[in-house]
Amino acid sequence: MTRMHRQRGMTLIGWMFVLAIGGFFLLLVLRLAPVYLEYFSVASSVDSLKNEPAAVKSSPAQLRDLLSRRFEVNNVDSVRAEQARITRTNGETVVDVKYHVQVPIAGNVDALVRFDKRVVLR
């Protein structure tokens, strides 16, 4: 009975299981971090349209041109400015950017991440 009381800790198989789970989550973070960092660039580009003094009166083509320039400066590759939906109602201009990114995780396992950023210009 004293021998069983002295034995404590995890076995080698237990440690391998814990390391495999930790490695999987580390792989997810390493694969998805660039996608989310790029989304933050897209969000800041779209939000910066609020600071443009003539953005409300600009045409959709001019707004797309502004977005395109910002995307190019921020090195955004997942979405193009042409994909932005720009609508005008009651003196407000709504810029809506929706897109998704498919990221390979391991083998034939992929992650699909969807993003939606909307800005109302007044």
N, C-alpha and C positions, 0 to 999 in steps of 0.2 A: 504494500500500500504506500510506503514511503517513496518508492521509485516512481509511481504515477504522479505523485504530488510534486516531484522535482522537475518533471518534464513540462516545459512551457514553450510557447512560441509557435510560429508557423512552420509548416513543412516546406520542402523545396517546391513541391507542386502548388501549394498555396501561394508562395511568393511568385511563381511563374504566372499564375492566374491573375494576381494583383498587377503585375507588371504588364501583362497583355492588355488588361482593361485600361490601365494608365496610358499605354502606348497607343491604343485606339483613339482615346480622347485627344492625345497630343497630335496625332495625325489629322484628326478633324480640325483642330485649331489651326494647324499649319496650312491646311488646304483652304479653309474658309476665311482666314484673316485677310488675304489680299482682296477677296471679293467684297468684304465689308468695308475695307479701307477705300476701295474704289467707289462704293456707294456713298461714303461720306464726302468724297470729291464731287459726285453728282449732286448730292443734296446741297452742298455749299454753292455750287455753280447755279443751281436753280434758285436758291435763296438770295443770291447776289443780284438777281433781277429786280428785287424790291428796292435796291439802292440806286437803280438807274432812274434818273429823273423823267425821261421820256418813254419809259417802258409801257405805261398804260396806253399811250397814244400810238405806240408802234404797231406796225402790221405784224401778222403772224410770221411772215417771211423774215422780217427784221429781227423778231424775237428769236427765231430759229438760228439766224446768223450769229446773234449774241451768244446763244447757248453753244453753238458749234465752236466758236472761238474759245469759250471757257473750257469746254470739254477737251479741246486740243491742248490748251495750256496745262490742264490738270492731268493729261495723259489718260483719258477715259476711253476704253476700248469696247466695253460691253454694251453701250447704248449710243445711238447717234441722235443728233438734234432733230432729224427728220421724224423720229419716232415720238417726239413730244406732241401731245394733243393740246392745242391752244384754242380756247373758246372765249367769246365775248358775250356778256349779258349784263344789262343794266349798268353800264359804265365800269364794270369789273372785267379784268382779263384773268382767266384761269389757265395756268400752265400745269399740265399733268404729265408726268414722266413715269410710265410703267414698263418694266422689263424684267426678264428673268435670266439667270445665269446657271448653266449646268456645269458642275465641277466634278471631275473624276476623283473618286476617293481611293479605291483599290480594286484592281481587276475590272470586273464589269459592274461595279457598284458606283453609282453617281449620286451626287446631292443636287437638288434643284432648289435654288434660292430665288424668291420673288421679291421685287422691290417696287415701291410705289411712293412717289414724292409729288406733292401737290402744293402749289403756291398761288395765292390770290393777290393780284396786283390791283391796288386801288389808287 
